[in-house]
Amino acid sequence: MSEVSFLERMTRVMIMFEVSCILIYLVNEVPSAEGRVHNYTWEVSYQYKYLDCYKKLAIAINGITPGPAIYAVQGDTIIVNVVNNLVMENVAIHWHGIRQPGTYMYHSHYGMQRESGLYGIIRVFLPKGQPEPFPFPYHYDRHIILSDWYHRNPYERAANLSSIPFQWVGEPQSLLINGRGKYNCSLLGSTADSEVCNLKNPACFPAVLTVIPGKIYRYRIASLTSLSSFSFQIEGHSMTVVEADGTYVEPFVTQNLYIYSGETYSVLVKATQDPTRNYWATVNVVSRRPATPDGLAIFNYYPNHFHKFPPTKPPPGPLWNDAESRINQSLTIKALKGRVESPPKTTDRVIVLLNTQNTIDGYYRWSLNNVSHSLPATPYLIALKKSISDVFDQTPAPESYSPDYDIFSVAKNTNATSSTSIHRLVFNSTVDIILQNANTMTKNNSETHPWHLHGHDFWVLGYGSGKFNNETDVGKYNLDNPIMKNTVPLHSYGWTALRFRADNPGIWLFHCHIESHFFMGMMVLFESGSEMVSEPPQANMGCGATKRFIDNTTPA
Amino acid sequence: MSEVSFLERMTRVMIMFEVSCILIYLVNEVPSAEGRVHNYTWEVSYQYKYLDCYKKLAIAINGITPGPAIYAVQGDTIIVNVVNNLVMENVAIHWHGIRQPGTYMYHSHYGMQRESGLYGIIRVFLPKGQPEPFPFPYHYDRHIILSDWYHRNPYERAANLSSIPFQWVGEPQSLLINGRGKYNCSLLGSTADSEVCNLKNPACFPAVLTVIPGKIYRYRIASLTSLSSFSFQIEGHSMTVVEADGTYVEPFVTQNLYIYSGETYSVLVKATQDPTRNYWATVNVVSRRPATPDGLAIFNYYPNHFHKFPPTKPPPGPLWNDAESRINQSLTIKALKGRVESPPKTTDRVIVLLNTQNTIDGYYRWSLNNVSHSLPATPYLIALKKSISDVFDQTPAPESYSPDYDIFSVAKNTNATSSTSIHRLVFNSTVDIILQNANTMTKNNSETHPWHLHGHDFWVLGYGSGKFNNETDVGKYNLDNPIMKNTVPLHSYGWTALRFRADNPGIWLFHCHIESHFFMGMMVLFESGSEMVSEPPQANMGCGATKRFIDNTTPA
């Protein structure tokens, strides 16, 4: 675990400090004498791309977006040497979820840079000879990266979100499957340059998933959307879900997979339909009224030409507002018995986090228990290690909200406060988090929030509708086979209950994975055992109050 | 001088290192016991602006662009505490030219950030009771900042310039006077949103220069263009030029002032025309075929309403290709006798720099003596101080070019090489620079380049047409009253001869002030006396080969 901690700390540290040349160590949880060392060099640069036919600058790794996939066997060591060629921008890469064999991802965790395309998938395999505990074996292992795509650059979107009056970034222009989408160029008007948007550009031909008839495919699916919750499906083919966020699940069959930003899944698909034609693979927006066309890929049966469109219309997907179906799927996902650790039966502490949309001095923000988080100029870990008490609010962050709060209505007073306060947890203690959703500042509206925890997995003990009831809901917790995840949806007007062990020394973000919500303060920080973390290196000194720790034995 | 050096070093260092929180010391050359200390706090942030009616993100200081003017008396100390609120970008501010009382400017010197609007003027006054050595006194002291404005963001323009095939950034969309211009919104087509471009937006009403009839005004004029060379004039009013780049000039009267990117001038203007009307102040593009409408401001005679347009059409300005007129004005500008130091009569070294446009591996670049400069990952000063020889090319940069080179034709072989090599100068020696222009890669085309030297002023010994002739041109040098400047134009197909004393310890950029030319390698570096510079502070260690100097006495 400490290596994950080191990794995560490096990432945090780089967000604060590094400029033009970053060396990142990605260390798997279970170092093994037999593990191989993989060395990669990634050049990060701006590149014009036509992901959805519309010409737009993207941030690419070695020229491509999504970036190169990382393949590793459990126990391997990955060293990525990142060369930042962005000229004017820093880069920090977050190795999202990395703990054990399974499917993970990486993405930029710097400003709103993630949505410029700086992300990719991480596929961790079991050592040779160890079979995956799936209901049936698969022949091929493939991956699918889902994302949404804005035409405005992150600087504009950040300025919008921090404007008075508030300017919402709006719905994305396109949905992408493996970095391919299709924008309706005619929306640009007749004066638009065909160089800027051209539907015939081969660069934006839909992604192709080629299968050999009769074979079984494992698809590792990752959602890196900025905003959207998705339903993913493959026309005419059911999927057997076998893994989520890197841990095994009790296999279940579904026609469509709901996937939220920050989540990963593995599904098994049998290519046993009529092999003389191709099929559609689609994503469509759920939980928000869609204003973006569905994303399409071609599920191609070899030897049909992969450019041949299916003879059918793309399947419509579920209704965007069918909340029940989404909650049911959330409830369906259980850990595979014997392959996932069980949770402690009791907890040491319960933290309730009311999710609300608020105003602070005229700015729009998101808050937890009426506190919207702001990050201090001084990195927390250094402040904690060096006992600098004046760089963040030492009052503990609030752990509950008023029992009178009506989660079904717009608050009468939408004002919140901004704070740098954190939650300090006893090391190795067990902590429950009750995420409680509520109405936004818009009548009859409650948004879905995918919550992501750094540095730990958590058990998902339950989901429910309405207000969490401490008397009746705790008893219904699934303590038998709850799934372990690092990202979990909080459904509209509902609650989600999580349990985790604070066994990773450091200070860790827990945040909504919707990029604009995170930008607007929708995060908390959990500290535990930070005294066990080794001294921060000199190279990390320089910002905020850490200046005083710069070693100036050489005269300036 | 060492304080200027310190200042400049800080700026360079910040380009390489600093991230989110920068403290900049701007120290005037002549510290004085009586000098006051001015403390400023500048918050740098992205803001939507309508500088030319078109809605575009600009980088503002305390909400405004151009940024706040700095006013100081010779001997004062200015401390600027810069708070970087750009979220995803670093900031480095270059205090352009600062040496003595006069008119200077500051601007971003980081990537292509300058042209997002991060710049302003610096006005240094003589101590109270010391009159300016002008031909007649003035009543009021005002400033005018000239710039050009692109609608594409710097990320796009940087990607364009480094694309294969090369994509030129094109001419700017607007010319700005004190941050105001007027874009022809109808070019956006009928579908354009009036929120995006609206000529009636008061935010883009032309700048107003209000004068009281009969009074005399000193205008301090600075050009911060990205690309354009300008002619500036005030309809019906002549100007008496009295200062250039912070040093006094022999006063001369002109109808229009040619001003190149990076230059500053002071002119005196008498408000003695018909006071019942307003007049136009205009800038228009010279030396490139204009594709941008002239920039307009209102020269407003009080008490006429300042929104009242003049009854006349804006004056057309000189022909863009009247090179002779521009060279003549360059030749007219002489130092004011007795107020500007004279140059050494002889030189210790002559460096000839042939300015050419080239290709390197299919990329378009600008070169000096066929070498296009690339900056190493390790800061030069640290490499020099620590004797790290492998981080930049130790071969001296070339100081001449083949005598056979035909400056009037497109080169048969346009290939150049890229190098990190520098020019090393003997400390306190006298160095001549002959800037030699040539044809670009386009037939019958030679561009104007404004060259700017960091850390020093130079004497401008002469300008000439065609190829510099060492036998005949040296004898015509003006050693009597050459002006001292920090920025000087190199005219099309011509040469410019400069002399300076290498009396400022450090390593100094000398570069074309056209932002895209600089981006494409049009720079050299002069080192002298770097051994006299004190040790770089620990905070500057971290990039490239400097990592090894991080003091890790505290275990990582």
HADDOCK unambig.tbl for C-alpha pairs under 7 A between the chains (distance, minus, plus):
assign (segid A and resid 17 and name CA) (segid B and resid 19 and name CA) 6.20 0.50 0.50
assign (segid A and resid 19 and name CA) (segid B and resid 17 and name CA) 6.24 0.50 0.50
assign (segid A and resid 19 and name CA) (segid B and resid 19 and name CA) 6.70 0.50 0.50
assign (segid A and resid 21 and name CA) (segid B and resid 543 and name CA) 6.19 0.50 0.50
assign (segid A and resid 21 and name CA) (segid B and resid 544 and name CA) 6.91 0.50 0.50
assign (segid A and resid 46 and name CA) (segid B and resid 159 and name CA) 6.36 0.50 0.50
assign (segid A and resid 47 and name CA) (segid B and resid 159 and name CA) 6.53 0.50 0.50
assign (segid A and resid 57 and name CA) (segid B and resid 156 and name CA) 6.72 0.50 0.50
assign (segid A and resid 87 and name CA) (segid B and resid 111 and name CA) 5.75 0.50 0.50
assign (segid A and resid 88 and name CA) (segid B and resid 89 and name CA) 6.13 0.50 0.50
assign (segid A and resid 88 and name CA) (segid B and resid 90 and name CA) 6.79 0.50 0.50
assign (segid A and resid 88 and name CA) (segid B and resid 110 and name CA) 6.72 0.50 0.50
assign (segid A and resid 88 and name CA) (segid B and resid 111 and name CA) 5.26 0.50 0.50
assign (segid A and resid 89 and name CA) (segid B and resid 88 and name CA) 6.12 0.50 0.50
assign (segid A and resid 89 and name CA) (segid B and resid 89 and name CA) 4.91 0.50 0.50
assign (segid A and resid 89 and name CA) (segid B and resid 90 and name CA) 6.67 0.50 0.50
assign (segid A and resid 90 and name CA) (segid B and resid 88 and name CA) 6.75 0.50 0.50
assign (segid A and resid 90 and name CA) (segid B and resid 89 and name CA) 6.66 0.50 0.50
assign (segid A and resid 110 and name CA) (segid B and resid 88 and name CA) 6.71 0.50 0.50
assign (segid A and resid 111 and name CA) (segid B and resid 87 and name CA) 5.71 0.50 0.50
assign (segid A and resid 111 and name CA) (segid B and resid 88 and name CA) 5.26 0.50 0.50
assign (segid A and resid 156 and name CA) (segid B and resid 57 and name CA) 6.71 0.50 0.50
assign (segid A and resid 159 and name CA) (segid B and resid 46 and name CA) 6.34 0.50 0.50
assign (segid A and resid 159 and name CA) (segid B and resid 47 and name CA) 6.52 0.50 0.50
assign (segid A and resid 189 and name CA) (segid B and resid 191 and name CA) 6.68 0.50 0.50
assign (segid A and resid 191 and name CA) (segid B and resid 189 and name CA) 6.68 0.50 0.50
assign (segid A and resid 534 and name CA) (segid B and resid 556 and name CA) 6.41 0.50 0.50
assign (segid A and resid 535 and name CA) (segid B and resid 554 and name CA) 6.68 0.50 0.50
assign (segid A and resid 535 and name CA) (segid B and resid 555 and name CA) 6.07 0.50 0.50
assign (segid A and resid 535 and name CA) (segid B and resid 556 and name CA) 5.51 0.50 0.50
assign (segid A and resid 536 and name CA) (segid B and resid 556 and name CA) 5.70 0.50 0.50
assign (segid A and resid 537 and name CA) (segid B and resid 552 and name CA) 6.70 0.50 0.50
assign (segid A and resid 537 and name CA) (segid B and resid 554 and name CA) 6.94 0.50 0.50
assign (segid A and resid 537 and name CA) (segid B and resid 555 and name CA) 6.80 0.50 0.50
assign (segid A and resid 537 and name CA) (segid B and resid 556 and name CA) 4.56 0.50 0.50
assign (segid A and resid 538 and name CA) (segid B and resid 550 and name CA) 6.59 0.50 0.50
assign (segid A and resid 538 and name CA) (segid B and resid 551 and name CA) 6.37 0.50 0.50
assign (segid A and resid 538 and name CA) (segid B and resid 552 and name CA) 6.02 0.50 0.50
assign (segid A and resid 539 and name CA) (segid B and resid 542 and name CA) 6.18 0.50 0.50
assign (segid A and resid 539 and name CA) (segid B and resid 550 and name CA) 6.46 0.50 0.50
assign (segid A and resid 542 and name CA) (segid B and resid 539 and name CA) 6.18 0.50 0.50
assign (segid A and resid 543 and name CA) (segid B and resid 21 and name CA) 6.17 0.50 0.50
assign (segid A and resid 544 and name CA) (segid B and resid 21 and name CA) 6.92 0.50 0.50
assign (segid A and resid 550 and name CA) (segid B and resid 538 and name CA) 6.61 0.50 0.50
assign (segid A and resid 550 and name CA) (segid B and resid 539 and name CA) 6.51 0.50 0.50
assign (segid A and resid 551 and name CA) (segid B and resid 538 and name CA) 6.41 0.50 0.50
assign (segid A and resid 551 and name CA) (segid B and resid 551 and name CA) 6.68 0.50 0.50
assign (segid A and resid 552 and name CA) (segid B and resid 537 and name CA) 6.74 0.50 0.50
assign (segid A and resid 552 and name CA) (segid B and resid 538 and name CA) 6.06 0.50 0.50
assign (segid A and resid 554 and name CA) (segid B and resid 535 and name CA) 6.74 0.50 0.50
assign (segid A and resid 554 and name CA) (segid B and resid 537 and name CA) 6.97 0.50 0.50
assign (segid A and resid 555 and name CA) (segid B and resid 535 and name CA) 6.07 0.50 0.50
assign (segid A and resid 555 and name CA) (segid B and resid 537 and name CA) 6.79 0.50 0.50
assign (segid A and resid 556 and name CA) (segid B and resid 534 and name CA) 6.45 0.50 0.50
assign (segid A and resid 556 and name CA) (segid B and resid 535 and name CA) 5.51 0.50 0.50
assign (segid A and resid 556 and name CA) (segid B and resid 536 and name CA) 5.70 0.50 0.50
assign (segid A and resid 556 and name CA) (segid B and resid 537 and name CA) 4.53 0.50 0.50
